[in-house]
Every structure is written in C-alpha cells, then in structure tokens.
Amino acid sequence: MTPAEILGQPLTLANGSTLPNRIVKSALSETLGSTSLRVTPRLPVLYQRWAAGGSGLLMTGNVMVDRRHIGEPNNVVLEDDRDMAMLRQWAEAGQSGGGQIWMQLNHPGKQAPIVINSAPIAPSALPLKPELKRYFAMPRAMTEADIQDVIERFARAASLAQQAGFNGVQIHAAHGYLLSQFLS
C-alpha cells in the first residue's frame, strides 16, 4: 500500500471513534471570535472550507473556558449556552466534508499578555519568564477553590461542545498554558 493509500484508510481511535481517513488539521488559534469573545459566522465559513478538503479530523483553535482569562483578543469563550445556535453551525460546518470536528479547550494561566490580563492565575506565583515581565503580569497562586473552578469550567465547556454537536474535545495541556504549567 502506498503512503497516499494508507492516509486514505479509516482510523479507529482508542476512544472508539472512527475517522474516515488519517488526515488531521491540527489546532491553531483563529482569533475569529467577536470582541465580546463570542462565536462569529466567520468560524463556520472557515471550517466548511477546511471540511471540503476532506480531512478526517478538524481540530478547532483555542476555545477558552473562562472569559476572565483569555490568551489573545478575539478568542471564543465557552461558559454557557448563549451561542448554542452558532456553535451548532460551527460543528455542522466542520462535519460537512464527512469528517469529525473536535473543539480544543484551553486556559492560558499565566501565559496571558498583560494588556489582556493584568491579574492572571497559575499553579504558583512565579513569573512566566523574568525577561518577559513587561509582557506578562506576575500571576497569583491558585487556591484550591480556583483549581476546582477551572476543573468545572473545562467540564462545562466540554458538555456544551457535545450538546452543540462537536464530535470530541481536546484539552490543551501544552505550549505553556495552564495545564502545562501544572505539569511543569
């Protein structure tokens, strides 16, 4: 079998989900949300175009779980069902080519630019990097209540993504964001 034939084969994941092929569009931050951090029509349009390319899986970019803590302007924040109609359009657009769409959920922790968040939270009150202190504020160490709140926010966002019709979620635990900060 050629590499192209292998890429075109279905793939069953450990979670039981079967992708129609092995081509994945990885997550990236689109910053196509509104200035009020809501889903805009530009997201379904973009994902419908990507879906037409035939990927087995489209991974969305950063969808934040807390509007008080975003990574960049125009992120989408998923805290409640106020955007459910647009979320459903986004999910349907991502599936329109026959593949799946998974929502990437994220919390930046201390990796939020100071112009966006002057009071970030993190596992401990340590700066991102001392040489970056003019770009990133000193975080406040999270309390147990803060940790429980973040857990609940990830769970709520995942449930809302499922209700909207997304096939799955990816919890962003890399690139220095909050969950990566706990691992580091």
Beta strands, then each sheet from edge to edge (+ up, - down):
strand 1: 11-12
strand 2: 18-19
strand 3: 24-25
strand 4: 57-64
strand 5: 76-77
strand 6: 100-106
strand 7: 121-122
strand 8: 140-141
strand 9: 168-171
sheet 1: 1+ 2-
sheet 2: 3+ 4+ 5+
sheet 3: 3+ 4+ 6+ 9+
sheet 4: 7+ 8+
end
